[in-house]
Each structure stands twice: as structure tokens, then as C-alpha cells.
Amino acid sequence: KKFIPSPHFSKIYQSLFLPHLTYGLSCWGGVYQSKLQKLFNLQKRCIRILFGETYSFDHPEYYASCARAKTYVEHTSMKTFDLEHTKPLFNKHRLLTLQNIYTLRSLMEILKTLKYQSPSPIYDNLKLCSRTNNFKLLVPKHNLDISKNNFFVHPVNAWNSYITKILDPPDLTDLGESNKLMIVIPGSKKNSDLTIPIGTLIKQII
């Protein structure tokens, strides 16, 4: 770490660690929190090693015993096994936790499915709510607790929570002075319907 410039730490994290952590995340990311916690702990350890400001027992240098590796004060001082808090590191370097990455990936998958109507097995199970015009989805009925974590329940709930914040409200369209009515036409304004680019969705969330 001491021989690598700090601006490259983010590139190392994005290219070497994150792809392995998030491979197929849309499929298995809805597992119970107790199972996801082990991977989240691994992610936090990587964050401490790359971006941490204090050494802890997560770092290989912590176990260096050679006299040349540490000063006399470091050798004789009392060791602590406290871990550095990673929340400030996530915020400082604008990194997403594993749970937030799963939410973002799920929203991206739902948007692509609704936009391109493919793959059809998933698209057929995503039903737009007919009572509103803000592209909210109907949450499928489920009886078991394990069903709350599948792709058609948890991500749909996240979609309904974020979609009104992601899409811009459409403009009111005047029907003329004789009618004196204003109607809302979805898509009348840029980024007000499902034609919104994926990159814009990511920027709105992050």
C-alpha cells in the first residue's frame, strides 16, 4: 500500500475487488441479512486496508515484528484490537455498501426490463399500478417471510420508494382556453418517464 499512490486506491477497489463481490448480485442479493453480513464484513475489511487512516489488525503491517519495521515505541506500546469505523470512509470516497449496491442493481434491472420489455418472463410479472401515473409497480402477494427477499418483492418495494424521486414530474398540458383544463401527460418532460437513461438513474440515487 505504501508504494501505490493513493489516487489509485479507488481504481484498485473498483477493478479487483468490487466485480468479485457483486457478481450475480441481482440474483442472490436478497438473501437474509445474517448471510449477507459476512460479505459486508469482507467489504469493510477491504475498505479499511485501502482507504483506512489508522492501522488495525486488518492490516498485514500490524503483525510486523522485525525491529526495522517498527520503532521502539511501537514495539513496546500496548496493542489495541479496535477496528476503524468504515462509515466515514464510505462517505468520504463516495462508495456504496453491499446492501445499497444490491438496491441500485435491482432498480437498474427493473428499469431495463420495463423499458425494453425483456426478458419476457420477468416483464410479465412486473405490473404497473393502474391507479397512479407515476410508474409504481404492484407488489406481488406473498405469505412466507422468505418470499419477501425475492426479486419480485424487495426490489419492487425499493422501486416504488425511489421512482418518484428519480423521475422528474411531467409538465401540465393546456387543452385550450375553451376547455380550461390541464392534464398530465407522462413523458412530456425530459426524464419524466421510462425513457430516462440508466446513467441518470444512477446519478439520482448516488
Disulfide bonds with the S-S distance in Angstrom:
none
